Amino acid sequence: MKTEQLMVKAGNHNRQNCPLSTVLEIPSDQKVNSVWLQKRASDQPVPVQWERNKGKLRIYWILDNLDAGETEEYQVVISEAEKEPGKRVKLSPVDEQRVEIWLGDELFTAYHFGPEVARPFLYPLTAPGGKHLTRRLAGKQDKDTDHHHHRSFWVAYGDVNGVDNWTEGEGHGKTVHRTFELLKEGPVFAQVCAKSDWVSAAGDKILEEERALKFYNLCDCRIIDMELSLKAVYGEVKFGDTKEGGVASLRVMPSMEVRNGGRIENSYGGVNEAETWGRRAHWCDYSGEVEAETLGIALLDHPESFRHPTWWHVRDYGLMAANPFALSYYTGNPHKRGDHLLARGEHLRFYFRLYIHRGDASAGKVAERYHDYINPPEVEICQPSSQSKI
């Protein structure tokens, strides 16, 4: 058995439900069948997920609560003995159309990718307790539902080499699922990595999409991390200047809409559509009432994303989408263009965290959770390891 001592420094911000990772050096001949953490102050065990790459061991865990300026010490135990990991985030494939993500006996969400959908999406998005925060799915003939192409949480854009891969009107483009690169479950997170093609109505391939999603094992909130890569593997790709699109898009429940008493807020304090639509911001939050409880969803844009901080296509009727291309619409100046050209072989990368919380942006402490994402606590290996056999 091998042990390491870790110290986590909160830094300038209060930390809560904060995903962390660090890399440990281990001998190449060291057998590893289980890894776990012990809080030194309480001997409380902390679930760990781990990946090994030769002489390095990356471990993942969740820092539950640590005030600004404080530290938390852990002992990391690396063992040859197997240990039951406890509660896991589980993946459950359903037919050839969706993969469900479960936290215990609660459905967190499902990744829909079957051939009958225009493009992959997550539905439903649920809060702790199971309440749905995104609008029910609508069919093309559903006359009571506007914008039936707004499917919960999805990736799409309305002008890619002139192809509309945003709506589901006549002649629209599609995102066609090709394969899963990774389906992985564990005690800290589950991971879904999918590869797809964006195609025209005629089936001509435009670009390749790689979407990586992590679903964290949390009790009193929900976090999903999305890494998105759009690659020009089939030739030159032009993203045209249009407001009809969102590389990360949400449509909330009708009861959460601003027109029904809900609230939009961004990182600069802008409130509702009049102060947030077409504005750049590091994050945007949509909150409102769901079955007599105020709940919210925030989208956090990482500094490594293309054109960070992104512009927001966010509406009082329930849409919230990150769209960094529609500059002529946002500014009202047709000469200020947001088009972007990818040469063959080039790619765009986007990084977002979706954070589901109780209350509005203030009650959900979205600003603090944003720092968990972009300025995480410092993790320090604070003393040499010792080894013993078990």
Long-range contacts (C-beta under 8 A, 24 or more apart in sequence): 1-77, 1-78, 1-79, 1-80, 1-81, 1-387, 1-388, 1-389, 1-390, 2-26, 2-30, 2-77, 2-78, 2-79, 2-385, 2-386, 2-387, 2-388, 3-75, 3-76, 3-77, 3-78, 3-385, 3-386, 4-75, 4-76, 4-78, 4-381, 4-385, 5-40, 5-73, 5-74, 5-75, 5-76, 5-381, 5-382, 5-383, 6-37, 6-73, 6-74, 6-75, 6-76, 6-379, 6-380, 6-381, 6-382, 7-71, 7-72, 7-73, 7-74, 7-379, 7-380, 7-382, 8-63, 8-66, 8-71, 8-72, 8-73, 8-74, 8-377, 8-378, 8-379, 8-380, 9-71, 9-377, 9-378, 9-380, 10-66, 10-67, 10-68, 10-69, 10-70, 10-71, 10-72, 10-377, 11-68, 11-69, 11-375, 11-377, 11-378, 12-68, 12-69, 12-371, 12-375, 13-68, 13-368, 13-371, 13-372, 13-375, 14-66, 14-67, 14-68, 14-365, 14-368, 15-63, 15-65, 15-66, 15-67, 15-68, 15-368, 15-372, 15-377, 16-64, 16-65, 16-66, 16-365, 16-368, 16-369, 16-372, 17-62, 17-63, 17-64, 17-65, 17-216, 17-218, 17-220, 17-221, 17-223, 17-369, 17-372, 18-62, 18-63, 18-66, 18-372, 18-376, 18-377, 19-60, 19-61, 19-62, 19-63, 19-188, 19-189, 19-216, 19-223, 19-225, 19-372, 20-60, 20-61, 20-62, 20-63, 20-376, 20-377, 20-379, 21-58, 21-59, 21-60, 21-61, 22-58, 22-59, 22-379, 22-381, 23-56, 23-57, 23-58, 23-59, 24-56, 24-57, 24-58, 24-59, 24-76, 24-78, 24-381, 25-55, 25-56, 25-57, 26-52, 26-55, 26-56, 26-57, 26-78, 27-55, 28-54, 28-55, 30-78, 31-80, 32-57, 32-78, 32-79, 32-80, 33-79, 33-80, 33-81, 33-82, 33-83, 34-78, 34-79, 34-81, 34-82, 34-83, 34-85, 35-59, 35-76, 35-77, 35-78, 35-79, 36-76, 36-77, 36-79, 36-83, 37-61, 37-74, 37-75, 37-76, 37-77, 38-74, 38-75, 38-77, 39-72, 39-73, 39-74, 40-73, 40-74, 40-75, 41-72, 41-73, 46-74, 47-85, 47-86, 47-87, 47-187, 47-188, 47-217, 48-76, 48-187, 48-188, 49-186, 49-187, 49-188, 49-189, 60-188, 60-189, 61-188, 62-188, 62-216, 62-217, 62-218, 63-377, 66-377, 73-382, 79-390, 80-390, 81-390, 85-186, 85-187, 86-187, 87-187, 87-217, 88-185, 88-186, 88-187, 88-190, 88-217, 89-185, 89-186, 89-187, 89-188, 89-189, 89-190, 89-215, 89-216, 89-217, 90-185, 90-190, 91-183, 91-184, 91-185, 91-190, 91-192, 93-183, 99-180, 99-183, 99-192, 101-190, 101-192, 101-215, 103-217, 103-218, 106-130, 108-215, 108-222, 109-153, 109-215, 109-224, 111-192, 111-194, 111-213, 112-151, 113-177, 113-194, 113-196, 114-177, 115-176, 117-151, 118-149, 118-168, 118-172, 118-174, 118-175, 119-151, 119-154, 119-155, 119-156, 119-165, 119-174, 119-175, 119-196, 120-154, 120-155, 120-175, 120-177, 120-194, 120-196, 120-211, 121-151, 121-152, 121-153, 121-154, 122-152, 122-153, 122-154, 122-213, 122-224, 123-151, 123-152, 123-153, 124-152, 125-152, 125-153, 125-222, 125-250, 125-297, 125-354, 125-356, 126-222, 126-356, 127-222, 127-290, 127-293, 127-295, 127-356, 127-358, 128-218, 128-219, 128-220, 128-221, 128-222, 131-290, 131-291, 131-293, 131-295, 132-253, 132-290, 133-252, 133-253, 133-256, 133-290, 133-295, 133-297, 133-356, 134-250, 134-251, 134-252, 134-253, 134-297, 135-251, 135-252, 135-253, 135-254, 135-318, 140-168, 146-317, 147-251, 147-319, 150-249, 150-251, 150-318, 150-319, 151-251, 152-250, 152-251, 153-248, 153-249, 153-250, 153-354, 154-246, 154-249, 155-209, 155-211, 155-228, 155-246, 155-247, 155-248, 155-249, 156-245, 156-246, 156-249, 157-239, 157-242, 157-244, 157-245, 157-246, 157-247, 157-323, 157-325, 158-240, 158-242, 158-243, 158-244, 158-245, 159-239, 159-240, 159-241, 159-242, 159-244, 159-245, 160-198, 160-206, 160-207, 160-237, 160-238, 160-239, 160-240, 161-200, 161-206, 161-236, 161-237, 161-238, 162-238, 162-240, 163-198, 163-200, 163-201, 163-206, 164-244, 165-198, 165-206, 166-244, 166-245, 166-246, 167-244, 171-201, 172-201, 173-198, 173-199, 173-200, 173-201, 173-206, 174-198, 174-199, 174-201, 175-199, 175-209, 181-210, 182-212, 187-217, 188-216, 188-217, 189-214, 189-215, 189-216, 189-217, 190-214, 190-215, 191-215, 198-230, 205-234, 206-234, 206-237, 207-231, 207-232, 207-233, 207-234, 207-237, 207-342, 208-233, 208-234, 220-358, 221-355, 221-356, 221-357, 221-358, 221-364, 222-354, 222-355, 222-356, 223-353, 223-354, 223-355, 223-356, 224-353, 224-354, 225-351, 225-352, 225-353, 225-354, 226-350, 226-351, 226-352, 226-353, 226-354, 227-349, 227-350, 227-351, 228-349, 228-350, 228-351, 228-352, 229-347, 229-348, 229-349, 229-350, 230-342, 230-347, 230-348, 230-350, 231-345, 231-346, 231-347, 232-342, 232-343, 232-344, 232-345, 232-346, 232-347, 233-344, 233-345, 234-344, 235-344, 236-341, 236-342, 236-343, 236-344, 237-341, 237-342, 238-339, 238-340, 238-341, 238-342, 239-325, 239-339, 239-340, 239-341, 239-342, 239-348, 240-325, 240-339, 241-325, 241-326, 241-327, 241-328, 241-329, 241-337, 241-338, 241-339, 242-325, 242-326, 242-329, 243-313, 243-323, 243-326, 243-329, 243-330, 245-313, 245-321, 245-323, 245-325, 245-326, 246-313, 246-319, 246-321, 246-322, 246-323, 247-321, 247-322, 247-323, 247-324, 247-350, 248-299, 248-321, 248-322, 248-350, 248-352, 248-354, 249-319, 249-320, 249-321, 249-322, 250-286, 250-297, 250-299, 250-319, 250-320, 250-321, 250-354, 251-318, 251-319, 251-320, 252-286, 252-288, 252-297, 252-318, 252-320, 253-288, 253-290, 253-318, 254-318, 255-288, 255-289, 255-290, 255-291, 256-286, 256-287, 256-288, 256-289, 256-290, 256-295, 256-318, 257-288, 257-316, 257-317, 257-318, 258-288, 258-316, 258-317, 258-318, 259-316, 259-317, 260-288, 261-288, 261-289, 262-286, 262-287, 262-288, 262-289, 262-318, 263-287, 263-288, 263-360, 263-361, 264-314, 264-316, 264-320, 265-360, 265-361, 265-362, 265-366, 266-312, 267-309, 267-367, 267-370, 272-316, 273-314, 273-315, 273-316, 276-312, 276-314, 277-312, 277-313, 277-314, 277-315, 277-330, 278-311, 278-312, 278-313, 278-326, 278-329, 278-330, 278-331, 279-311, 279-312, 279-330, 280-309, 280-310, 280-311, 280-312, 281-309, 281-310, 281-312, 282-308, 282-309, 282-370, 283-366, 283-367, 283-370, 284-312, 284-314, 284-320, 284-322, 285-360, 285-361, 285-364, 285-366, 286-314, 286-318, 286-320, 287-359, 287-360, 287-361, 287-364, 293-358, 294-358, 294-359, 294-360, 294-363, 295-356, 295-357, 295-358, 295-359, 296-356, 296-357, 296-358, 296-359, 296-360, 296-361, 296-364, 296-366, 297-354, 297-355, 297-356, 297-357, 298-354, 298-355, 298-357, 298-361, 298-364, 298-366, 298-369, 298-370, 299-352, 299-353, 299-354, 299-355, 300-352, 300-353, 300-354, 300-355, 300-366, 300-369, 300-370, 300-373, 300-374, 301-351, 301-352, 302-351, 302-352, 302-353, 302-373, 302-374, 303-374, 304-349, 304-351, 305-349, 305-350, 305-351, 305-352, 306-348, 306-349, 306-350, 311-338, 322-350, 322-352
